[in-house]
Amino acid sequence: MSKIVLTGINKYYGTNRVLKDVDLTIEDGEFMTLLGPSGCGKTTTLRVIAGLEKPQSGSIVMDGERIVNAAESFFAPPAKRGLNLVFQSYALWPHMTVFDNVAFGLRVKHTPKDEMKKLVESALSRMQIGEYAERYPSELSGGQQQRVAIARAIASPVKLLLLDEPLSNLDAKLRESMRFEIKDIQKKLGITVVYVTHDQVEAMTMSDRVFLINNGVVQQVGSPLEIYRSPVNQFVANFVGKANFLKGTVSGGRISIAGTNQSVPYSGKLSGNVVLTLRPENVKIVPSGGDLTGTIQNMYYLGDENDCRVDLGGVSLRIIADPHSFDSLSVGQKIDMKIQDELVYADDGKDDQYKILT
């Protein structure tokens, strides 16, 4: 296992600053996911950890040893960092069998033949692809090729495993099963994993903690539960999960919702202009006496949920209703709604960076 500490990492491509004073501590044996939209800096962060990119400033310490000190132009090469990397494209040698692909790194290290055979067979067994040892990559499905890439990464003893969007080329069903397999392998081997994805479901289901980044700036680091329930700004609330953002004004213990004649109770400390943030699943339809009233505009039956759009009288609200309610609700129907949980931010006028909630 490995503990990694990044401090003050800045990375430029020409004049474009893609990482901005990034600080991050990844604990021994932790599954840390680097999450964010395309071009946010998550893959660059991974590549800096791997030694494939050199930051212009900052330092990285791994297991107490400094592997990057930009101020002294010291950058330990990737081969000296005790890590393995799984690429999005699998990066398998097409002219080699599955066995030889998995054995490649061990051969480079001049591992004795008997030991190499044992390590390769163990890795293939862990990934449940032992029967494909003599096949070539072109004879495998995408999911099987991904298993080969992971088997190669875990064949030799490794303390740190880096995965760069390894499931992005797989279909939805296969991605779901591979999420559980990768997490299971990490637990069994007890290794530290740094995993890059733009998929919030992957981040929420696999991670011990999530590192959320946007435009090169760290937005929030925390457990999936913390990220979801206590997002520090609108970007986090909107990127992880679904959310409604209703602008309003605090007055007399209530928030008046802009664009409507409705208001909801508020017992917090903020005053003036605020943003009321509601997760769709936290707004429940009730027979009467709700916090809000509205008219159903549209309904979308998704099997496990009933996704509704409700007009509050000038502002649209998204709610997730019980799927069994689909037959009892209809477009144009007036409903009462009770708010079960809410987030309230001070409105600083910037659409994606509302101040910390209270």
ZISUL-V906628 format. One record per backbone hydrogen bond with DSSP energy under -1.0 kcal/mol. CO is the residue of the C=O (numbers start at 1). NH is the residue of the N-H. If there is no record, write none. Layout:
CO:NH
CO:NH
This chain:
3:63
4:26
5:61
6:24
7:59
9:22
10:56
10:57
11:18
11:19
13:16
16:13
19:11
22:9
24:6
26:4
27:30
30:193
31:208
31:209
32:195
33:211
34:197
35:213
37:40
40:216
41:45
42:46
43:47
44:48
45:49
46:50
47:51
47:52
47:53
57:10
58:70
59:7
60:67
60:68
61:5
62:65
65:62
67:76
68:60
69:72
69:74
70:73
74:69
77:80
78:81
82:159
84:162
86:164
87:90
89:91
93:96
97:101
98:102
99:103
103:107
104:108
105:109
106:111
107:110
112:116
113:117
114:118
115:119
116:120
117:121
118:122
119:123
120:124
121:125
122:126
123:127
124:129
125:128
129:132
130:133
132:135
133:99
135:98
136:139
137:140
141:145
142:146
143:147
144:148
145:149
146:150
147:151
148:152
149:153
150:154
159:192
160:84
161:194
162:86
163:196
165:168
167:170
171:175
172:176
173:177
174:178
175:179
176:180
177:181
178:182
179:183
180:184
181:185
182:186
183:187
184:188
185:189
186:190
192:161
193:32
194:163
195:34
196:165
199:203
200:204
201:205
202:206
203:207
209:33
210:222
211:35
212:219
212:220
214:217
216:20
217:214
220:212
222:210
223:227
224:228
225:229
226:230
233:237
234:238
235:239
236:240
244:278
246:276
247:258
248:274
249:256
251:254
253:266
254:251
255:264
256:249
257:260
262:257
264:255
272:250
273:347
274:248
275:345
276:246
277:343
278:244
279:282
280:283
280:320
282:340
284:338
292:337
294:335
295:311
296:332
298:309
300:307
302:304
305:302
306:321
307:300
308:319
309:297
309:298
310:317
311:295
315:312
317:310
319:308
321:306
322:325
323:326
325:329
330:333
333:296
335:294
336:286
337:291
337:292
338:284
343:277
344:358
345:275
346:355
350:353
352:235
